[in-house]
Structure formats: C-alpha cells, structure tokens
Amino acid sequence: MTSFASRYTVADSLRLRTRPFDYGLIGKGALAMRYGSRALDFIPTVGLAAALLLNPNISACGQEASVNHSDLNKVQQAWTKRSNEIYSVTFSTTIEKLVKGRGQQPLPQPGNPFDEVAPKDDRNLTLTGQYAYERGKFAISTVAAVIDHDDPERLRTQMRHLTFDGRQSLTLHQETIMPLGTIEVSDAADHRMYVDVDFLAVGLWLFPKKVVDHVGWQTDRMRVEKGIVKVKGLACKRLRIPRARGPWTSAIDVDPARAYVPVRWRMWYEGKLTSKLSIAYFDGETDGPLLQGWSWVSYKDGAVEDRRTGQVTELTVNSDVDDGRFTTKFPVGTHILKTSGGKQTYHIQQPGGLAPLEEKDFGSRTPPGEA
C-alpha cells in the first residue's frame, strides 16, 4: 500500500462546458429533462477534441509509423501488467478549471438553456473530487463551482456521483433545481467510469488500452515510432494511434523507464493541435509509477479554449475498499431514468423505494398530478 500527499500544480487545464449543467462526458445519448413546461435534452458542448471523445463513430487516421514489433510488445505487456497488478485505487483531488470570459461579446437572448453563457472576464473555478476503484467497481464524486446559466457573473454549486457495483451503473446530479439520476443495468461499467473528463488521466494511467479504445481510436493498429522524443526532460517513445479515416491524428508519448506509462496525449485535426493531456507521476516503493497530477488544454484556431488541472492527494493503492462506496443513494424526490435490456423507464425516488413516473413529468418541478 502506498499513500502520499502531492503538491503538484501545472499551468494547463481543461474547461468542458455543458448547457446548463457541466456533466463531463455525460454518456450514451442525452438526458431528457423538463423545466416546468420546457423539455430539454442535455448534450455536452465540448469543443472539437472533446466532441471526438464523445462520438467514437467519428473516424480519423494519422500517418502510419513503421512497425516496431519489439517496442510495441513491450508497451502492450507493460500496460496489461499494470492494469492487472493495481487492483484498487482511492484518492482525493482538487481540479482548477478556467472559464474563458466573453469580453465585449453580448450575452445571448434569454430563454434558450443551450446557449453558451460566460462571465465577462475569465474565471478560475475549483472542483474537489473523490475516486475509488476496486476490481472493476468504480465510484466518482465531485463538488464543483459552475457558472450560473441565468446570471453568468454568479456561481452555483454542482454535485455529481457515479458508481458501478458490478451489476449496475448509477449516476446522481444535484443542483438548485432538483436531483436527477440514472440507472443502467449491465455487468459492464458505464464508459464514463473510464473517460469521465475530470478523471481521464486516471483511466489512461490504469487502463490505457481500454480508455483509448473507448474514445474511438484503434489500438490494434497502434505503431511505435523509431527513436526517442524528449517530453519535459523524459526520454520517451511515441505511439501513433490511428482512426479508420478522416483528418484526425493522435500521438501518445510513453516513458520506457517507468513501465511505459503515458505522459502526454495529443490530438490534431487537419494538422492543427486540438488538445493536449499531460500526466505526472511519482515512483511508488512497490507499486510502480503512481499518479501525481495532470493537465489538459484544448485549443481552437491556435488559442487556448479550455484548460483544467488536477492534483492528487491521499492516494492509496492495492488496499481493500469499503463496498458501500460503490453504490449511490438517491435522495427522496430524485427523478430517475432507468435503462434495462434496452428499455427505458422513468421513476421518482420515494421514502419506500422507486415509484413509476410518466415521461412527461420527468424533470418537471411541478409534482405529478398537479397543474
């Protein structure tokens, strides 16, 4: 078991916006909601690079590097070994997010909750999070300050909780309107557990192949470039990971001296850099390179569009985790969308358990049956 408190900070970070909630990579399809009589579909607005992460059907292909089977086998074996040997992880994190200001641009007309809203000046916001993983089970919790959609000069608090206990994935989002939840019955964890925007670096450290495949790249066609590239003083090998077609390219730089952990992941669209994820590690006494911090920057037309930094504290590896962490308790009144066997049903959490809810009432602030 290894524990530590890090002081790692970096200059780069990512801001991923959704309207009006910041849901991260929200998952399969939109979460239908209703504000009074207004029906909304909550679909993340993420910019070019993160939109690629959301849609694995968008394809791209980089230049095919020459095959280096020896290095490729070493990378694959090291990735598999780390995924197998680290059976549990828990930690806390603080993430600093930049919200770009609108400057002299006017606010959008009121009434459309999907309009982009931003404060006049840049704002730096803070998110605190808890992460737990044990043998395929997950728990992710965050509390964040986000821009108020109705008054972008004000902040509001957003809380979210995602869990997978081996049988079902549960999510809970809480803000000032009402708690909203989802239940997905499946023996496989919801893909957000691997590629949630706030914890993408964690997935790339623990399950690099699964994460890269989840977001649509093709690790079965991965190639290792010859030679060494320097990344912040580290002598790294560069992996080229293509898509089937299109103008996207991607490169992951890995550190051969530390079990080929990914230290930088970049994406380009038509030759223009769209995103960069950088990851820092420290060397554990027995558990190999351990996550210390990360940074994400996304770019638009060469300028920084979004950025997000994270630092890890209280990291524990390969220690038993209380099973109670891998479940979600819905507060009374939570509106819940349940998916099982391809069928969707709507519910409300009552003191005695879940009660049926009509689709038209899902997300409504008016109690069912009242005008």
C-alpha positions as CSV (number, residue, x, y, z in Angstrom):
1,M,0.0,0.0,0.0
2,T,1.3,3.4,-0.9
3,S,0.0,6.8,0.4
4,F,1.2,10.3,-0.3
5,A,0.0,13.9,-0.4
6,S,1.2,15.7,-3.5
7,R,1.9,19.4,-4.2
8,Y,1.9,19.1,-7.9
9,T,0.5,22.0,-9.9
10,V,0.7,22.8,-13.6
11,A,-0.3,25.7,-15.8
12,D,-2.5,23.8,-18.2
13,S,-6.1,22.6,-17.7
14,L,-9.4,21.9,-19.4
15,R,-12.8,23.5,-19.2
16,L,-15.6,21.3,-20.6
17,R,-18.9,23.1,-20.8
18,T,-22.4,21.7,-21.0
19,R,-25.6,23.7,-21.1
20,P,-26.8,24.4,-18.5
21,F,-25.0,21.7,-16.4
22,D,-21.4,20.7,-16.5
23,Y,-21.9,17.0,-16.8
24,G,-18.5,16.0,-18.1
25,L,-18.8,13.2,-20.6
26,I,-22.4,12.5,-20.0
27,G,-22.7,9.2,-21.8
28,K,-25.0,7.4,-24.2
29,G,-27.4,9.9,-25.7
30,A,-28.9,12.9,-24.0
31,L,-30.5,13.0,-20.5
32,A,-34.1,14.3,-21.1
33,M,-35.3,16.8,-18.6
34,R,-38.1,19.3,-18.2
35,Y,-38.0,22.7,-16.6
36,G,-41.7,23.4,-15.9
37,S,-43.1,23.0,-19.4
38,R,-39.8,23.2,-21.2
39,A,-38.4,19.9,-22.4
40,L,-34.6,19.8,-22.7
41,D,-32.0,17.4,-23.9
42,F,-28.8,17.7,-22.0
43,I,-26.0,17.1,-24.5
44,P,-22.4,18.3,-23.7
45,T,-20.9,21.1,-25.7
46,V,-17.3,20.2,-25.6
47,G,-15.3,21.7,-28.4
48,L,-13.7,19.8,-31.2
49,A,-11.4,17.5,-29.3
50,A,-13.8,16.5,-26.6
51,A,-16.6,16.1,-29.2
52,L,-14.3,13.4,-30.8
53,L,-14.2,11.7,-27.4
54,L,-17.9,11.7,-27.2
55,N,-18.5,10.1,-30.6
56,P,-16.5,7.0,-31.3
57,N,-18.0,6.9,-34.8
58,I,-16.1,10.0,-35.9
59,S,-13.1,8.5,-37.6
60,A,-9.6,9.7,-38.3
61,C,-6.3,8.3,-39.3
62,G,-2.7,9.5,-38.7
63,Q,0.4,8.7,-40.6
64,E,1.3,5.1,-40.2
65,A,4.6,4.8,-38.4
66,S,6.8,1.9,-39.3
67,V,6.1,-1.2,-37.3
68,N,8.4,-1.8,-34.4
69,H,7.2,-5.1,-33.0
70,S,9.7,-5.4,-30.2
71,D,8.8,-2.0,-28.7
72,L,5.1,-2.5,-29.4
73,N,5.1,-5.8,-27.5
74,K,6.8,-4.1,-24.5
75,V,4.2,-1.4,-24.4
76,Q,1.3,-3.8,-24.6
77,Q,2.8,-6.1,-22.0
78,A,3.5,-3.2,-19.6
79,W,0.0,-1.8,-20.0
80,T,-1.6,-5.2,-19.3
81,K,0.6,-5.8,-16.3
82,R,-0.2,-2.5,-14.7
83,S,-3.9,-3.0,-15.2
84,N,-3.7,-6.4,-13.6
85,E,-1.4,-5.6,-10.7
86,I,-3.2,-2.5,-9.5
87,Y,-6.5,-4.0,-8.2
88,S,-7.6,-1.0,-6.2
89,V,-7.1,2.8,-6.1
90,T,-8.6,5.5,-3.9
91,F,-7.6,9.2,-3.8
92,S,-8.9,12.8,-3.4
93,T,-8.2,15.5,-6.0
94,T,-8.5,19.2,-6.5
95,I,-9.1,20.4,-10.0
96,E,-8.7,24.0,-11.1
97,K,-10.7,25.0,-14.2
98,L,-10.5,28.0,-16.4
99,V,-13.8,29.5,-17.8
100,K,-13.0,31.8,-20.6
101,G,-14.7,35.2,-20.4
102,R,-16.8,36.6,-23.2
103,G,-15.1,40.0,-23.2
104,Q,-17.2,42.6,-25.0
105,Q,-19.4,40.0,-26.6
106,P,-23.1,40.4,-25.6
107,L,-25.0,37.7,-23.7
108,P,-27.3,35.5,-25.7
109,Q,-31.0,36.2,-25.6
110,P,-32.7,34.6,-22.6
111,G,-34.9,31.6,-22.9
112,N,-32.6,29.0,-24.6
113,P,-30.8,27.0,-22.0
114,F,-28.4,25.6,-24.6
115,D,-27.0,29.0,-25.5
116,E,-23.4,29.4,-24.5
117,V,-23.1,31.7,-21.4
118,A,-19.8,33.0,-20.0
119,P,-18.8,35.7,-17.5
120,K,-17.4,38.9,-18.8
121,D,-13.9,38.1,-17.6
122,D,-12.0,34.8,-17.3
123,R,-12.8,32.9,-14.1
124,N,-10.8,30.2,-12.3
125,L,-13.1,27.7,-10.6
126,T,-12.3,24.8,-8.3
127,L,-13.7,21.2,-8.3
128,T,-13.0,18.7,-5.5
129,G,-13.3,15.1,-6.2
130,Q,-13.1,11.5,-4.7
131,Y,-12.2,8.5,-6.8
132,A,-12.3,4.8,-5.9
133,Y,-11.7,1.7,-7.9
134,E,-11.5,-2.0,-6.9
135,R,-11.6,-5.0,-9.2
136,G,-13.9,-3.5,-11.8
137,K,-16.0,-1.4,-9.4
138,F,-16.0,2.4,-9.6
139,A,-17.0,5.4,-7.5
140,I,-16.5,9.0,-8.7
141,S,-17.8,12.0,-6.7
142,T,-17.3,15.7,-7.4
143,V,-18.4,19.0,-6.0
144,A,-17.8,22.0,-8.3
145,A,-18.5,25.7,-8.7
146,V,-20.1,26.3,-12.1
147,I,-21.3,29.4,-13.9
148,D,-24.9,30.2,-13.3
149,H,-26.7,30.0,-16.6
150,D,-29.2,32.7,-15.8
151,D,-26.6,35.1,-14.3
152,P,-23.1,34.3,-15.6
153,E,-21.5,36.7,-13.1
154,R,-22.7,34.4,-10.3
155,L,-21.7,30.8,-9.4
156,R,-23.7,27.8,-8.3
157,T,-22.7,24.5,-6.8
158,Q,-23.0,21.3,-8.7
159,M,-22.6,17.8,-7.1
160,R,-22.4,14.5,-9.0
161,H,-21.9,10.9,-8.0
162,L,-21.2,8.0,-10.4
163,T,-20.9,4.4,-9.2
164,F,-20.7,0.9,-10.6
165,D,-21.0,-2.1,-8.3
166,G,-20.6,-4.9,-10.8
167,R,-24.3,-5.1,-11.7
168,Q,-25.5,-1.6,-12.5
169,S,-24.2,1.9,-13.1
170,L,-25.8,4.7,-11.1
171,T,-25.4,8.5,-11.5
172,L,-26.8,11.3,-9.4
173,H,-26.6,15.0,-10.3
174,Q,-27.7,17.6,-7.7
175,E,-28.1,21.4,-8.1
176,T,-30.6,24.0,-7.2
177,I,-33.5,22.7,-9.3
178,M,-33.9,19.0,-8.4
179,P,-31.8,15.9,-8.1
180,L,-31.6,13.8,-11.3
181,G,-30.4,10.3,-11.6
182,T,-29.8,7.4,-14.0
183,I,-29.7,3.6,-13.5
184,E,-28.2,1.4,-16.2
185,V,-28.5,-2.3,-15.5
186,S,-25.4,-4.1,-17.0
187,D,-22.5,-6.2,-16.0
188,A,-20.1,-3.7,-17.7
189,A,-19.3,-0.3,-16.2
190,D,-20.7,2.7,-18.0
191,H,-18.0,4.1,-20.3
192,R,-18.0,7.4,-18.2
193,M,-16.2,5.5,-15.5
194,Y,-13.2,5.2,-17.8
195,V,-13.4,8.5,-19.8
196,D,-15.1,11.0,-17.5
197,V,-13.5,14.3,-18.4
198,D,-12.4,15.1,-14.9
199,F,-10.6,11.8,-14.5
200,L,-9.4,11.0,-18.0
201,A,-5.8,10.9,-16.8
202,V,-6.7,8.3,-14.2
203,G,-8.1,6.0,-16.8
204,L,-5.1,6.5,-19.1
205,W,-2.8,5.5,-16.2
206,L,-4.7,2.5,-15.1
207,F,-6.4,1.2,-18.3
208,P,-4.7,2.9,-21.2
209,K,-5.9,0.4,-23.9
210,K,-9.5,0.4,-22.7
211,V,-9.6,4.2,-22.5
212,V,-8.1,4.8,-25.9
213,D,-10.4,2.2,-27.5
214,H,-13.4,3.7,-25.7
215,V,-13.0,7.1,-27.3
216,G,-12.7,5.6,-30.8
217,W,-9.0,5.2,-31.6
218,Q,-7.7,1.9,-32.8
219,T,-5.0,0.4,-30.5
220,D,-5.0,-2.8,-32.7
221,R,-3.3,-0.5,-35.3
222,M,-1.0,1.2,-32.9
223,R,2.6,1.8,-34.0
224,V,5.7,2.8,-32.2
225,E,7.9,5.4,-33.9
226,K,11.7,4.7,-34.0
227,G,13.9,6.8,-31.9
228,I,13.4,8.8,-28.7
229,V,11.4,12.0,-28.1
230,K,12.0,14.4,-25.2
231,V,9.0,15.3,-23.1
232,K,9.9,17.7,-20.2
233,G,13.3,16.0,-19.9
234,L,12.0,12.5,-20.1
235,A,13.3,10.2,-22.9
236,C,10.0,8.8,-24.3
237,K,8.8,6.6,-27.1
238,R,6.0,7.9,-29.3
239,L,2.9,5.9,-30.2
240,R,0.8,6.7,-33.2
241,I,-2.8,5.5,-32.8
242,P,-5.0,5.9,-35.9
243,R,-8.7,6.1,-36.7
244,A,-10.3,4.4,-39.7
245,R,-10.4,7.6,-41.9
246,G,-10.7,11.3,-41.8
247,P,-8.4,14.2,-40.8
248,W,-7.7,13.3,-37.2
249,T,-4.3,12.2,-35.8
250,S,-3.2,11.2,-32.4
251,A,0.1,10.5,-30.5
252,I,0.8,9.2,-27.0
253,D,4.3,9.6,-25.6
254,V,5.2,6.9,-23.0
255,D,8.1,6.6,-20.6
256,P,10.0,3.3,-21.1
257,A,11.9,3.9,-17.8
258,R,8.6,3.7,-15.9
259,A,6.7,0.8,-17.4
260,Y,5.6,2.8,-20.5
261,V,3.2,5.0,-18.6
262,P,1.6,7.6,-20.8
263,V,3.0,11.1,-20.1
264,R,1.4,13.1,-22.9
265,W,-1.5,12.5,-25.3
266,R,-2.1,14.9,-28.2
267,M,-4.7,15.1,-30.9
268,W,-4.8,17.1,-34.2
269,Y,-7.5,17.9,-36.7
270,E,-6.3,18.7,-40.2
271,G,-2.8,19.2,-38.8
272,K,-3.9,21.7,-36.1
273,L,-3.4,20.8,-32.5
274,T,-6.8,20.5,-30.7
275,S,-5.9,19.0,-27.3
276,K,-3.1,18.0,-25.1
277,L,-3.2,15.9,-21.9
278,S,-0.1,15.8,-19.8
279,I,0.3,13.4,-16.8
280,A,2.9,13.5,-14.0
281,Y,3.8,10.5,-11.7
282,F,5.9,9.7,-8.7
283,D,7.6,6.4,-8.1
284,G,5.9,4.2,-5.5
285,E,8.0,2.0,-3.3
286,T,6.5,-1.2,-4.6
287,D,3.6,-0.2,-6.9
288,G,5.5,1.3,-9.8
289,P,4.7,4.8,-11.2
290,L,1.8,6.4,-9.4
291,L,-0.4,9.2,-10.5
292,Q,0.6,12.6,-9.1
293,G,-1.2,15.2,-11.3
294,W,-2.4,16.0,-14.8
295,S,-3.2,18.9,-17.1
296,W,-5.5,19.2,-20.1
297,V,-5.6,22.0,-22.7
298,S,-7.9,22.3,-25.6
299,Y,-7.2,24.7,-28.5
300,K,-9.3,26.5,-31.1
301,D,-7.6,28.2,-34.0
302,G,-4.3,28.0,-32.2
303,A,-5.6,29.7,-29.0
304,V,-6.3,28.1,-25.6
305,E,-10.0,27.5,-25.5
306,D,-10.3,25.4,-22.3
307,R,-8.0,24.2,-19.6
308,R,-8.2,22.1,-16.5
309,T,-5.5,20.9,-14.0
310,G,-5.7,18.2,-11.3
311,Q,-3.5,17.2,-8.4
312,V,-3.8,14.1,-6.4
313,T,-3.8,13.8,-2.6
314,E,-4.2,10.9,-0.2
315,L,-3.6,8.2,-2.8
316,T,-3.9,4.6,-1.6
317,V,-3.1,1.6,-3.9
318,N,-4.0,-2.1,-3.5
319,S,-5.9,-1.8,-0.3
320,D,-9.4,-3.1,0.4
321,V,-12.2,-0.5,-0.3
322,D,-15.5,-0.4,1.6
323,D,-18.2,-1.9,-0.7
324,G,-20.5,0.9,0.4
325,R,-18.6,3.4,-1.7
326,F,-19.7,1.6,-4.9
327,T,-23.4,2.4,-4.6
328,T,-25.5,5.6,-4.9
329,K,-28.4,6.5,-2.6
330,F,-30.9,8.7,-4.3
331,P,-32.5,11.4,-2.2
332,V,-36.3,11.4,-1.9
333,G,-37.7,13.3,-4.9
334,T,-34.9,12.3,-7.3
335,H,-36.2,11.8,-10.9
336,I,-34.5,8.7,-12.3
337,L,-34.1,7.4,-15.9
338,K,-33.6,3.6,-15.8
339,T,-32.3,1.5,-18.7
340,S,-32.5,-2.3,-18.6
341,G,-32.5,-4.7,-21.5
342,G,-32.7,-1.8,-24.0
343,K,-35.9,-0.4,-22.4
344,Q,-36.1,3.0,-20.7
345,T,-38.5,3.7,-17.8
346,Y,-39.0,6.8,-15.6
347,H,-39.2,6.8,-11.8
348,I,-39.2,9.0,-8.7
349,Q,-37.5,8.1,-5.5
350,Q,-40.0,7.8,-2.7
351,P,-39.3,7.0,1.0
352,G,-40.3,3.4,0.4
353,G,-38.4,3.0,-2.9
354,L,-38.8,3.8,-6.6
355,A,-42.2,4.7,-7.9
356,P,-43.3,5.0,-11.6
357,L,-43.2,8.4,-13.2
358,E,-44.6,9.4,-16.6
359,E,-42.1,10.6,-19.2
360,K,-43.9,13.9,-19.5
361,D,-43.3,14.6,-15.8
362,F,-39.6,13.6,-15.8
363,G,-37.6,16.7,-14.8
364,S,-40.6,18.7,-14.0
365,R,-40.6,20.9,-10.9
366,T,-44.4,20.6,-10.7
367,P,-45.3,17.5,-8.7
368,P,-47.0,14.8,-10.8
369,G,-50.8,15.3,-10.9
370,E,-50.7,19.0,-10.2
371,A,-51.4,21.7,-12.7
